[in-house]
Amino acid sequence: MEVFNNKNKNMIKGDGVGQNLLNKDKSIKKFVSMNKGEIEFVNVIFWYRPEDVIFKDLSFKIESGKSIAIVGGESSGKKTILNLIQRFYDVKKGTIKISK
């Protein structure tokens, strides 16, 4: 994962996100082996605090072998998307699909 900053935008480039995880935990090793699969968010709802919803019905698909860039302002949820993919947090509603 690379993080880029400039005056107007913050960007995170997720290039094989699973490859960047530490291999200390068996479940993480399993995830790392899935880096060639597709990732799909389907109607994801997520918040840290119920009064501050971060994502409401977020849906998108990242195809196998593709690189993406997540672009947005400060505190717009870029890092949260990566944290959800890596299961640091669970979605409140909806589904994140990661194929093998």
C-alpha positions in Angstrom: 0.0 0.0 0.0 1.3 3.4 -0.9 -0.1 6.7 0.6 0.2 9.9 -1.4 -0.5 13.4 0.0 -0.8 16.8 -1.6 -2.5 20.0 -0.8 -5.9 19.1 -2.2 -6.1 15.3 -2.2 -5.1 12.2 -0.2 -4.7 9.0 -2.1 -4.1 5.4 -1.2 -3.0 2.9 -3.9 -4.0 -0.7 -3.1 -1.8 -2.9 -5.2 -2.4 -6.5 -4.1 -3.5 -5.4 -0.6 -3.2 -8.9 0.8 0.5 -9.0 -0.1 1.2 -6.1 2.4 -0.2 -7.9 5.4 2.1 -9.3 8.1 2.3 -13.1 8.2 2.2 -13.5 12.0 -1.3 -14.9 12.2 -2.6 -18.0 10.4 -5.8 -16.3 9.2 -3.7 -13.5 7.7 -1.5 -16.0 5.9 -4.7 -17.5 4.4 -5.8 -14.1 3.2 -2.4 -13.3 1.6 -2.8 -16.4 -0.6 -6.1 -14.9 -2.0 -4.5 -11.8 -3.6 -5.4 -12.9 -7.1 -9.1 -12.9 -6.4 -11.8 -10.3 -6.9 -13.0 -8.0 -4.1 -16.5 -6.8 -4.0 -18.4 -4.5 -1.6 -22.1 -5.0 -1.7 -24.4 -2.5 0.0 -21.8 -2.0 2.8 -22.9 0.1 5.8 -20.2 1.0 8.3 -19.6 3.3 11.2 -17.2 3.7 14.2 -20.0 5.5 16.1 -23.7 5.1 15.2 -24.1 8.8 14.9 -21.3 9.1 12.3 -22.0 6.8 9.4 -18.9 6.4 7.3 -20.4 4.3 4.4 -24.1 3.8 3.5 -24.8 1.3 0.8 -21.2 1.4 -0.6 -20.9 -1.0 -3.6 -18.0 -1.6 -6.0 -16.0 -4.4 -7.5 -12.2 -4.7 -7.9 -11.4 -7.2 -10.7 -8.6 -9.8 -10.3 -5.2 -8.5 -11.2 -6.2 -4.8 -11.4 -4.8 -1.9 -9.4 -7.0 0.8 -8.0 -6.5 4.2 -6.5 -8.9 5.4 -3.7 -9.0 9.2 -3.8 -10.7 11.6 -1.4 -10.3 14.3 1.1 -9.2 14.0 4.7 -11.3 11.6 6.7 -13.3 10.5 3.7 -12.9 6.7 4.4 -9.9 5.7 2.2 -8.1 3.9 5.0 -11.4 2.5 6.4 -11.9 0.6 3.1 -8.5 -1.1 3.4 -9.2 -1.8 7.1 -12.5 -3.5 6.2 -10.9 -5.6 3.5 -8.2 -6.7 6.0 -10.9 -7.5 8.7 -9.6 -5.0 11.2 -13.3 -4.1 11.5 -16.5 -5.9 10.5 -19.2 -4.2 8.4 -22.4 -3.3 10.2 -24.6 -4.4 7.2 -23.9 -5.6 3.7 -21.2 -7.9 2.5 -17.5 -7.9 1.4 -16.7 -10.7 -0.9 -13.1 -11.9 -1.5 -12.8 -14.7 -4.1 -9.9 -17.1 -4.3 
